[in-house]
Amino acid sequence: MSHIYCKSIHAATPAGMSLKATFNAVLNGENRQMQLRPAEDFQVAEPVMASLFDRDELIPMLLEATADMQPDATLFERLCVWSAREALKATDVDPAAATTLLIISTTKGNVELLNDNIADHRAPLCYSAEVIAKALGCHNEPITVSNACVSGVAALATACSLLTGTDFTDAIVVGCDLINRFIISGFQSFKALSKGHCRPYDSDRCGLNLGEAVATFILSEANHNEIPSGEPVVVGWSQHNDANHISGPSRSGEGMFRVINDLLDAVDHSDPAHIGAIYTHGTATLYNDEMEAIAINRAGLADVPVSAVKNVLGHTLGAAGLVETALAVEATRQGIVLPTHGFARRGTSVAVNVSAQPVMLQKPLFFKILSGFGGTNAGIAISLKGGDR
């Protein structure tokens, strides 16, 4: 029987330009780039707490690393290509092969190009996908997943579905988003942003922070005995739309509850003791945290350790599902559950097992869940091969 496993993972954030560096920053709760940025920097109404790449360091590095790309390639496109190439280095996957799939996850792509020219031909996501595919040498038509906050996990789910149901054998899944005036003004209009470090699930939480990131997963289909021991294997995935509201999740967590139940079915266990951790969306907004807590509690998983990393990284939009899954994989490898920095006292109506400190992982299997605008919900279950599920 064939399985989908993660052959290689790359991630970069303002907290660290590699998965290892980002992981250490999240573990220790340190990110010097998470700062209160002046409103004038983005021409928005109020200052914004955000984690942003240092452009003075990032741009020269990317220009050198992607010098073969077309001259007008954007920062977003170059980040995607750089991350994918870094992930591919550790594999034998050929991007040009007819069996290799490219999936790009983003919520906004190059939307900032519309600031100067509403008709800029480079703004559509399909254009960026073609630029990225060309630079990577991919011959198959690229797929773009742009489904609000769940885009990253939705892209992973799309890849898994195609790898199990078609002739594709490998998938390059890359996600990226950068912060600009469009994003900030949108969240400010919802009154959803905190001017301090966000505090997921805490009684004093008052909104989210924004962040930038890029991450890539190289997924491959293989027979179970061909997968090296200790490698992350995708056990299940799910997506549901509760269609509650354009910007608010179901108050009862209906869509997320269904996602979690699908993941439980996929791992063949209803006993919460078999689940090592749940890595949540954890935006620190009143509706998101409450909904996730209700869904987790309803599914009988109130005692499973819950972790959210946005206090350190911010909400990285279309990259969130990928970079946060990457961190969960690394934490599972190290036998811990990452802490939820900023958490001190429960601020949800039902109990969930949130800790501000890292805890020992009891089982090498985790759920990663996300929710987003439009009532979207998505999740993925990953276990290390050889772990006791």
N, C-alpha and C positions, 0 to 999 in steps of 0.2 A: 504494500500500500504506500502511495506517495504522500509526502507532506510538504508544507511550505516552511522554509526556515530562513532566518536572517543571515545571509552569507557575509555581509559587511555593513557597518553603520558609520556614518560621519555626522558630526554636528558642530556648529559654531554659533556662538552668541556673544554679545558684548561682555559677558562674564568670563568668557574663555573661548579661544579660537580652535578648540578641539573638544571632543566629547569628554575626555578625561579632565580637562581644565574646567569645563562647564560643570561637570559632576562635582568636582571638589568645591567649586564656588557655591553650588546649591547645598551641598552637605554642610558647609561651614556658614552659610548665610551671608556670603560676601560677594558684592557686585558693585564695584566703584562706579560703573556706568549707569547705575540706577540713581537718577538725580531728578530734582525738581527743575524742570526746564522753563525758562521764561516764555510767556505768551508771545512775545515779539518774535521769537525764533521761528514760530510757525504761523504767525499772523492769526492767532486764535484768541478766544475770549478770555481765557484764564491760563495760569501756569499749569504744566502737566508733569506728573511724575512718570518718568519713562526710562527704559534701558535701551540706549542707542549705541550702535557701532561708532567708533572713532573714525570718522571719514578720512582724517589726515593719515591714519595708518592703513585703513582698509583699502582705499582707492588705489594707491600705488601698488600694493600687493596684488590686487585683482587685475590691474592693467598688465602687470608682468605675467601673472599666471594664466591669463586668458588673452594674451597678445595676438593669438591667431583668430580671435573672433572679429566680426565686422566692426569697424570703427565706431558706429553709432549704437553698439550694444549697450544696454542700460546696466546700472548697478545691480538691479534685480536679476537680470539675465546672466550677468557674469558670476554672481554669487551662486546661482543654481548650477552653472556649468562647473565652477571650481569645486563645489561640494560633491557633485556627482563624480567628478574625476578623482577626487581624494578617496571616495568610497570604492571606486572601481579598482584602484591600485592594489587593493588587498585581495582581489578576486581574479578568476580567469574568464569572467563574463565579457563577451564581445558585444559592445553596443550596436555594431553593424549587423549582427546576426538576425536572420529572419524570425528567430524565436525569442528575441529580446524586446521587451515592451518598455516604453517610457511613459511615466505618469507624473504630472506636475501638479502640486497642490499650492494654491494661493487664494487669498480672498480679494486682493486688489491688484496684483500684478503691477502694471505701469500706469496706474490711474493718475499719478501726479503729472504725466505728460499732458493731460487735458487742461492743466492750469494755464498753459500758454497757447494751446491750440486745440480747440474742441474737436477738430477733425484730424488730429495726428494719427496717421495710419499705423503707428507702432503701439498704440494704446490697447487694442483688443488682445485678449489672452491668447487667441489662436495664433497671432503673429509672434508673440513671445515664445510660445511653444515650438514654433518652427525654427526660430533663431537658436533656441537651446538644443533642439534635436540635431540641427545641422552641425553645431559646434561639437556635439558628442559623437557624431557620426552615426546616429540612429536613422535607419531607413524606414522603419514602420511609422505610421502616422501617430504622433504623440497624443496622449489623452490629458486634458486639463480638468481637474476637479476643483471647483470653486463653490463651496457649499457652506459659507459662513465659517463659524468656529470649528465645525466638525471636519473641515476639509482634509486635514492631515490623516486622521483615522479613516475617513471615507476613502481616501486615496489608497491606503494600505488594504482596505477591504476590497476595493475594486481590483487591485493587483492580485490578491489572493483568489478572488472569484475567477479571474481570467486565467490564472496559472492552473487552476484545477479544472476548468471547463473548456480549454482550448489547446492549441498546439504550442502556445508560448511556454518556455521553460524558465525564463529569467525576467525580472522586472527591476527597472531603476525607478525608484519612487523618491522624488525630490520636492521639498516644500520650502517656501521662502516668503517672507513679507517684511517690508520696511515701513517705518512710520512716517506719515506726512500730514499736512494740514487737513486733507479730506478725512482721514481716519480719526484724528483728534477731535475735529469739530463735530463729527458724527456722534462720537461717544459723549462729548460734552453736552450735546443737545439732549441726550438721555439722562443727564445728571448722573452718569455712571462712573465717573473717574474720582479717585482719591488723590488728594494732594500730598499724602504721606504714603509710606509703605503699606500695601494692601495686607489684610489680615484674614485669610480664608477661614471660614467657619467660626470666627471669633465673635463674641457678643458686641465688640466695638468696631466691627468691620463697617466700612462706609463706601466701598467701591473698589474698582480695579485699577491696576497700573498697566501701561502699554510697554511692549518690548519688540525687539527685532531678533530674527534668527534665521538660520538655514540648516537643513538637515537632509540626509539621504539614507535610504534603506536599499540595499541590494537584496532582493528576495529571489529564492530559487526553489524549484520543485525537485524533490529527490526522494528516493526510497528511504525508508527509515534507517536501514543499516548503512546507508551512504552518508548520513548526517553525522558529523563529528560529535562526540560526547560533550555535553556542556553548552552546545550551541542553542540559541533561542529558536524555538519552534512555535509557529502560529497554531494555536489549538482551535480558535473560533473567532468569528467576527459577526457583527450585527449592526443594522441601521433601522431606526424607526422615526417617523415624524408624527408628533402629537398634534400638530396644526393648531396649537392653542392661540398664538398671537404672533404678529410679525417680529416682535422684539422680546417677548416674554415666554418662558417655558411653562408647561403645564404645572399648576400649583400642586398637583398631586404626584408629579413626577411620572406620569403615565408612560410617556415614551421611553424615558430612561429605565423605568422598571422593566419594560419589555426587553430592552437591550440587555440588561443584567441577567434576566431569566434565560435569554437565548445563550448567553455566554456560559451560564451554569449548565444548560443542557449540553453545550458543546464539550465541556470538560467532564461531563458524565458524573458530576458530583453535586449533591444538594447540601452536603455538609460543609458549612463555612470554614471548618478547620483545614480543608484542602486548599483554600485560597490564601496565598501569602500576603497579598496587598491589593488595594484598589487605589490606583492613581487617578484622581478625579480632575474635572475641569477647574473647580475651586477658584472662581474669579473674585470672590469676596464681595459679590453683590448680594443683596438681600434675597432676590428671587432664585438665583442660581444655586447658592449654597443650601438654601432651604429645600429646594426641589431635589437636589442630589442626595441630601441626608434622608429625605422621606423615601426616595426610591431604594436606596441602600438598605434602609431599615425594613421596608416592606419586603424586600427580597431575603430577609433573614440574615443579613451580613453585617449587623450592627457591631459585632465584635472584631471584624476583620480590620487590620490597620489601614487607615486612610491617609493618603499623602497628596498635597498640592504644592506646586513649586513656584507659583506666580509672584510670591513675595520677593523672590530673588530675580526672576527672569522677566516678570511682567507677562502680559497676554500677547503672545507672538502670532496671533491670528492664524493664517493658513499654515504656518510652520509649527503651531503648538502641538498638534497631534503627533507629529514626527519627532520633534526634539524632546517632548515629554515622554514619549514611548522609549526613545533612545536612553534617556536617563533612567527609566524604570528597568530596562534591560541591564544597564551597568550596575544599578543597585542590587538587582537580583544576582548578578554574578558575584557581587561582594558580600552577599548574604545579609543585607540590611534593607530596611524600609526608610526612604528619605524622610526627613522631618518636614513638618509644615511650619515654616518660620512665621512668626507673627501671631500664632495661636496661643491663647492663654486660658480662655474660658468659653465653653460652648455657647454659641449664639444661634442654634437651630432648635426647632420645637421638638425634635426627636434626637436620640443619641446616635452618634457615630464615633468610631474609635480614632480620633485625631490626636496626634502627639507633636509637640514642638521639638522633640528630640528624636534622633534616629533610634530605631528599635531593631532587634534581631529578627530576621526573616525566618519564619517557621517552615514554609513550603516554597519551592522555587517556581511559583506560578502567580502571575498577577493579571488583573484586569486594568485596562486603560479606557476610561470613558470620557466623553465630551458631549456638550450640548451647544446649540447655537440658535441664532436668529431664524425665525420661520418655523420653530418647533422641531428643529433637527436634533437627533440624538444618535450617537454612534459609539461603538466599543470594540475592543479587540482583546483576546486572551492569549498570553504568551507564556510558555513554560520552557525551562532549560531541559534539553534532552538528558535523560538519565536521572532526572529528579523524580521524586515519588509524588505522582499526582493522585 
